[in-house]
Each structure stands twice: as C-alpha cells, then as structure tokens.
Amino acid sequence: MEKQANFSLEAKSLGVKSTCIYYTTRELSNRCYEMPTLRVLSSASDHFFDSGSGGGASWLQEHLQTDYHVRWSTHLSDGESPDAAIADTSLVSCLRPC
C-alpha cells in the first residue's frame, strides 16, 4: 500500500490529476504485447477473448477488425495511439506468471 501511495503522490507531482490502481482479468489493453498471439491461439474450445461486434478505438478496429468486445479507452496526451482494452474470458490469467 505504501508503494501505491508513493506512486499516486509522484504522479500528482508530475501533473496527473488522478490514478487508479486495480487488478483484473476482465479486460486486456492493446498495449499488452501478447494480445496478437492470444488471438491467434484462440480456438472454439479455448478462446481468450469475448466475442463481440468490434468497434471502439481506431487502433482496435485497424488491428483486430472484428470478433472482440470493447471495454475502455484512454486517450494519451503524448499523441500516441490510445490505450484501449477488450474483454477477455479470464483464461488469460492462467497464462500470467504468479
């Protein structure tokens, strides 16, 4: 908790208005390097992402095209593509190191 508090204070000193720290396996950011691999490895019996109609941030539409369920998107001030997430099925948590 102390490290999280220090992180929040440091972020505020750099001009960040607020920070949210949470742990989840409900969604996965497009900044996750493993996202394309997990999509390729998905099958009818072991799918890592919820099926959906696509949409959302332009990065998601361009790179994933279809068959994903949009979650959240955050525009970054440095001009990079947005940080955008799609829903996962929690099977991803089995692949993350503990």
Backbone as CSV, one residue per row, in Angstrom:
resi,resn,N_x,N_y,N_z,CA_x,CA_y,CA_z,C_x,C_y,C_z
1,MET,0.822,-1.190,0.000,0.000,0.000,0.000,0.869,1.259,0.000
2,GLU,1.993,1.194,0.711,2.871,2.363,0.765,3.426,2.697,-0.629
3,LYS,3.825,1.665,-1.388,4.342,1.896,-2.741,3.267,2.485,-3.644
4,GLN,2.035,2.017,-3.476,0.943,2.557,-4.285,0.686,4.015,-3.924
5,ALA,0.741,4.335,-2.643,0.544,5.724,-2.210,1.657,6.605,-2.764
6,ASN,2.907,6.118,-2.709,4.029,6.881,-3.254,3.867,7.096,-4.755
7,PHE,3.392,6.074,-5.458,3.154,6.197,-6.897,2.137,7.289,-7.175
8,SER,1.036,7.281,-6.429,-0.007,8.281,-6.631,0.508,9.683,-6.342
9,LEU,1.272,9.850,-5.277,1.830,11.160,-4.949,2.808,11.631,-6.016
10,GLU,3.655,10.748,-6.502,4.613,11.088,-7.553,3.883,11.478,-8.837
11,ALA,2.847,10.719,-9.187,2.065,11.028,-10.389,1.418,12.407,-10.260
12,LYS,0.861,12.720,-9.094,0.237,14.034,-8.886,1.267,15.155,-9.000
13,SER,2.489,14.919,-8.501,3.531,15.942,-8.594,3.949,16.194,-10.038
14,LEU,3.685,15.229,-10.927,4.005,15.370,-12.343,2.826,15.914,-13.152
15,GLY,1.716,16.216,-12.454,0.571,16.810,-13.123,-0.561,15.859,-13.455
16,VAL,-0.452,14.598,-13.063,-1.539,13.643,-13.306,-2.651,13.944,-12.304
17,LYS,-3.874,14.118,-12.801,-4.980,14.509,-11.933,-5.374,13.415,-10.954
18,SER,-5.437,12.169,-11.432,-5.801,11.066,-10.544,-5.227,9.764,-11.082
19,THR,-5.047,8.814,-10.199,-4.573,7.488,-10.588,-5.502,6.440,-10.009
20,CYS,-5.687,5.371,-10.743,-6.489,4.239,-10.280,-5.644,2.982,-10.426
21,ILE,-5.483,2.275,-9.360,-4.714,1.039,-9.391,-5.661,-0.098,-9.032
22,TYR,-5.745,-1.078,-9.909,-6.593,-2.231,-9.644,-6.051,-3.430,-10.393
23,TYR,-6.436,-4.583,-9.942,-6.025,-5.826,-10.571,-7.261,-6.483,-11.158
24,THR,-7.143,-6.946,-12.395,-8.310,-7.528,-13.039,-7.880,-8.507,-14.120
25,THR,-8.745,-9.403,-14.436,-8.553,-10.237,-15.623,-9.782,-10.122,-16.514
26,ARG,-10.536,-9.051,-16.334,-11.743,-8.855,-17.129,-11.456,-8.290,-18.513
27,GLU,-10.357,-7.558,-18.634,-10.024,-6.970,-19.918,-8.508,-6.892,-20.088
28,LEU,-8.091,-6.694,-21.320,-6.676,-6.641,-21.630,-6.418,-5.472,-22.570
29,SER,-5.411,-4.684,-22.260,-5.070,-3.492,-23.033,-4.413,-3.850,-24.363
30,ASN,-4.617,-2.991,-25.343,-3.946,-3.182,-26.630,-2.430,-3.009,-26.488
31,ARG,-1.968,-2.505,-25.378,-0.536,-2.356,-25.131,0.095,-3.644,-24.605
32,CYS,-0.698,-4.654,-24.404,-0.191,-5.960,-23.983,0.431,-6.647,-25.195
33,TYR,1.720,-6.898,-25.148,2.431,-7.479,-26.287,1.886,-8.847,-26.694
34,GLU,1.284,-9.562,-25.769,0.792,-10.915,-26.046,-0.574,-10.943,-26.720
35,MET,-1.252,-9.798,-26.827,-2.617,-9.790,-27.365,-2.717,-10.448,-28.747
36,PRO,-1.871,-10.100,-29.734,-1.998,-10.752,-31.042,-1.784,-12.266,-30.970
37,THR,-0.843,-12.695,-30.158,-0.569,-14.138,-30.012,-1.756,-14.847,-29.394
38,LEU,-2.343,-14.279,-28.363,-3.502,-14.893,-27.723,-4.672,-14.994,-28.683
39,ARG,-4.852,-14.001,-29.529,-5.947,-14.065,-30.520,-5.698,-15.177,-31.524
40,VAL,-4.459,-15.379,-31.926,-4.131,-16.446,-32.882,-4.310,-17.819,-32.231
41,LEU,-3.952,-17.935,-30.952,-4.044,-19.219,-30.260,-5.471,-19.585,-29.861
42,SER,-6.378,-18.637,-29.906,-7.759,-18.913,-29.510,-8.403,-19.929,-30.448
43,SER,-9.230,-20.779,-29.855,-9.974,-21.765,-30.639,-11.418,-21.773,-30.143
44,ALA,-12.242,-22.571,-30.746,-13.646,-22.653,-30.336,-13.775,-23.138,-28.893
45,SER,-12.877,-24.022,-28.459,-12.974,-24.549,-27.097,-12.174,-23.732,-26.086
46,ASP,-11.113,-23.079,-26.512,-10.278,-22.248,-25.631,-10.131,-20.865,-26.241
47,HIS,-11.096,-20.012,-25.987,-10.981,-18.658,-26.507,-10.642,-17.712,-25.360
48,PHE,-9.694,-16.819,-25.626,-9.191,-15.923,-24.595,-9.975,-14.623,-24.499
49,PHE,-10.683,-14.266,-25.564,-11.400,-13.001,-25.582,-12.876,-13.221,-25.873
50,ASP,-13.711,-12.387,-25.243,-15.146,-12.449,-25.507,-15.425,-12.066,-26.957
51,SER,-16.287,-12.811,-27.604,-16.699,-12.468,-28.964,-17.634,-11.276,-28.914
52,GLY,-17.498,-10.404,-29.888,-18.356,-9.232,-29.928,-18.356,-8.640,-31.320
53,SER,-18.940,-7.467,-31.427,-19.102,-6.842,-32.741,-17.974,-5.894,-33.105
54,GLY,-16.922,-5.812,-32.278,-15.790,-4.945,-32.591,-16.085,-3.500,-32.264
55,GLY,-15.482,-2.585,-33.020,-15.684,-1.160,-32.797,-14.678,-0.596,-31.822
56,GLY,-15.017,0.546,-31.228,-14.156,1.178,-30.245,-13.046,2.009,-30.863
57,ALA,-11.936,2.081,-30.173,-10.794,2.904,-30.591,-10.297,2.486,-31.971
58,SER,-9.776,3.452,-32.712,-9.318,3.180,-34.078,-8.242,2.097,-34.118
59,TRP,-7.373,2.034,-33.098,-6.333,1.000,-33.066,-6.975,-0.382,-33.066
60,LEU,-7.999,-0.571,-32.243,-8.679,-1.860,-32.170,-9.302,-2.213,-33.516
61,GLN,-9.967,-1.256,-34.129,-10.626,-1.507,-35.410,-9.612,-1.847,-36.504
62,GLU,-8.487,-1.170,-36.491,-7.471,-1.397,-37.521,-6.737,-2.721,-37.338
63,HIS,-6.373,-3.046,-36.101,-5.538,-4.218,-35.856,-6.315,-5.497,-35.557
64,LEU,-7.472,-5.374,-34.908,-8.237,-6.566,-34.541,-9.433,-6.787,-35.460
65,GLN,-9.934,-5.726,-36.035,-11.031,-5.707,-37.001,-12.361,-6.167,-36.417
66,THR,-12.541,-7.462,-36.110,-13.834,-7.955,-35.633,-13.653,-8.980,-34.524
67,ASP,-14.759,-9.466,-34.020,-14.809,-10.553,-33.050,-14.123,-10.227,-31.720
68,TYR,-14.410,-9.045,-31.190,-13.952,-8.668,-29.856,-15.002,-7.764,-29.228
69,HIS,-14.976,-7.672,-27.923,-15.933,-6.846,-27.187,-15.163,-5.683,-26.558
70,VAL,-15.509,-4.470,-26.947,-14.821,-3.270,-26.475,-15.062,-3.067,-24.981
71,ARG,-14.046,-2.648,-24.281,-14.173,-2.231,-22.880,-13.873,-0.746,-22.779
72,TRP,-12.734,-0.341,-22.283,-12.440,1.071,-22.064,-11.368,1.566,-23.025
73,SER,-11.253,2.892,-23.117,-10.235,3.523,-23.948,-9.813,4.824,-23.283
74,THR,-8.508,5.076,-23.253,-7.968,6.293,-22.662,-7.062,6.972,-23.665
75,HIS,-7.357,8.221,-23.994,-6.521,8.976,-24.920,-5.302,9.496,-24.178
76,LEU,-4.135,9.323,-24.776,-2.885,9.756,-24.167,-2.503,11.129,-24.694
77,SER,-1.884,11.932,-23.846,-1.559,13.304,-24.219,-0.316,13.405,-25.099
78,ASP,0.452,12.336,-25.237,1.695,12.410,-25.999,1.498,12.122,-27.491
79,GLY,0.257,12.025,-27.935,-0.024,11.821,-29.348,0.041,10.375,-29.812
80,GLU,0.354,9.460,-28.927,0.381,8.042,-29.302,-1.035,7.525,-29.468
81,SER,-1.145,6.318,-30.031,-2.470,5.712,-30.143,-3.031,5.494,-28.743
82,PRO,-4.353,5.503,-28.593,-4.944,5.380,-27.263,-4.682,4.018,-26.635
83,ASP,-4.736,4.006,-25.326,-4.685,2.767,-24.569,-6.112,2.261,-24.552
84,ALA,-6.381,1.146,-25.238,-7.741,0.641,-25.376,-7.778,-0.832,-24.968
85,ALA,-8.882,-1.263,-24.400,-8.978,-2.631,-23.905,-10.160,-3.371,-24.511
86,ILE,-9.999,-4.698,-24.579,-11.090,-5.577,-24.986,-11.323,-6.578,-23.863
87,ALA,-12.517,-7.134,-23.831,-12.886,-8.087,-22.783,-12.173,-9.415,-23.003
88,ASP,-11.713,-10.003,-21.913,-11.156,-11.352,-22.012,-12.031,-12.315,-21.225
89,THR,-11.752,-13.593,-21.343,-12.580,-14.616,-20.702,-11.981,-15.119,-19.397
90,SER,-10.943,-14.469,-18.907,-10.212,-14.832,-17.694,-9.312,-16.033,-17.882
91,LEU,-9.315,-16.661,-19.048,-8.325,-17.701,-19.317,-6.936,-17.091,-19.392
92,VAL,-6.864,-15.813,-19.699,-5.587,-15.113,-19.786,-4.860,-15.178,-18.454
93,SER,-5.606,-15.117,-17.342,-4.965,-15.130,-16.034,-4.182,-16.424,-15.796
94,CYS,-4.554,-17.499,-16.466,-3.828,-18.758,-16.325,-2.446,-18.668,-16.950
95,LEU,-2.264,-17.745,-17.876,-1.013,-17.641,-18.609,-0.047,-16.644,-17.977
96,ARG,-0.531,-15.838,-17.071,0.321,-14.833,-16.449,1.127,-15.462,-15.313
97,PRO,2.418,-15.100,-15.207,3.211,-15.662,-14.098,2.701,-15.151,-12.760
98,CYS,2.772,-15.983,-11.751,2.328,-15.580,-10.407,3.451,-14.898,-9.653
